[in-house]
Amino acid sequence: MACWKEVSSSSWIYPTLVLCVYGFFSMMRPSEPFLTPYLTGPDKNLTIDEVTNQVFPVWTYSYLVLLFPVFLITDYMRYKPIIILQ
């Protein structure tokens, strides 16, 4: 436990560790393996070709487009308000 006291007393290591742990657990999405069966099921009634060729590309490119403003705002606001808003 002496190493943890050393880490928590450091000025930049502790927030970095907290951000890494938070990022890891926030990206754990247990629903993603079930997304394709849900979209192709009777509720949404999409074909696998529609999901592969229309839904996932829009999802991927929209996520990519939104990353740039989020990165800029996060750097400008110094991470903590963004984590609270998320």
Number of C-alpha atoms within 10 A of each C-alpha: 5 6 8 10 9 11 14 13 11 11 9 10 13 15 14 11 13 11 15 12 11 12 12 10 10 10 8 9 8 8 9 10 9 9 12 17 14 15 17 16 13 9 8 10 11 16 13 15 10 12 16 11 11 11 15 13 12 12 10 10 11 11 11 11 10 10 12 11 11 12 13 11 14 15 11 9 11 11 13 12 11 14 12 7 6 7
